[in-house]
Amino acid sequence: MDQNEAPLVNALAEYHRLDRYSSTPPVHRQGRGADPRVLEVLGAQAFCSDVLASAGLDDRSSSGGYLKKAEQLMAEAVGAEQAFFSTCGSSLSVKAAVLAVAAGKG
């Protein structure tokens, strides 16, 4: 695999090139639905890459394959059989890692 590939970055660039947005969560829709006070402090750019995978960029069930390709690249890069990206933040990722290591024991 070519470790210089960036499938999710490329897909996001295409998403922006097509000027797409969805009305599914996150409902701020790349800044279009964010509270004006938040936009004043953070700016709309802070929301531009916060896109929902399904009905937006890519997902595991109906996809363009960007997420799968990116996970394969990650697995190869770290010498793992498989890698999964979490979209629920670091707390969920840590819990998933602990459960995977503990294998349901303890």
Secondary structure, 3 states (H helix, E strand, C coil): CCCCCCHHHHHHHHHHHCCCCCCCCCCCCCCCCCCHHHHHHHCHHHHCCCCCHHHHHCCCCCCCCHHHHHHHHHHHHHCCCCCCCCCCHHHHHHHHHHHHHHCCCC
